[in-house]
Amino acid sequence: MKKDKKIVIKVRAIILHEGKLLGVRHPHDTSFVALPGGHLEWGEDLKECLSREIIEELGAKPDIGKLLYVNTFTQIDNKQYVEFFFEIKNGEDYLNTEKIIRSHAHEIADIVWVNPTDNIRILPKSLAEDFKAGKTVSDEVKYIKD
């Protein structure tokens, strides 16, 4: 019997500070760095969700800026993911997250500040390429499929 197909909506934060990008490693797979964020709950606004997720995971309230990317991808579990990536304007507030109370710290194995020259795998790949080229923030929303 074929599994039901589902669409999952996620929001993610692009947190930059002095040319570095904040990324997180998740306990289930530490081979790559993702951007912090999470799943949209029923009835929740995208920015409300992002604020909740960032406070839970990183402990500081984000100053949410503009939408920068929309990513869509499918996985073998019959789920299609749609991710919205927003700029976070207060990157300096996340420099010492280990010292902040984080209710969902268990969801993150490691918090990493990545330099564009670091040899660290960042997902989604298209966003990582833009980051390494210094083109993460722009006036246009970028639609990617990774």
Sequence and secondary structure as in RCSB ss.txt:
>XXXX:A:sequence
MKKDKKIVIKVRAIILHEGKLLGVRHPHDTSFVALPGGHLEWGEDLKECLSREIIEELGAKPDIGKLLYVNTFTQ
IDNKQYVEFFFEIKNGEDYLNTEKIIRSHAHEIADIVWVNPTDNIRILPKSLAEDFKAGKTVSDEVKYIKD
>XXXX:A:secstr
     EEEEEEEEEEEETTEEEEEEETTEEEEEE SEEE  TT  HHHHHHHHHHHHHSS   EEEEEEEEEEEE
TTTEEEEEEEEEES GGGGTTGGGS  TTGGG SEEEEE TTS   BSSHHHHHHHHTT SS SS EEEE 
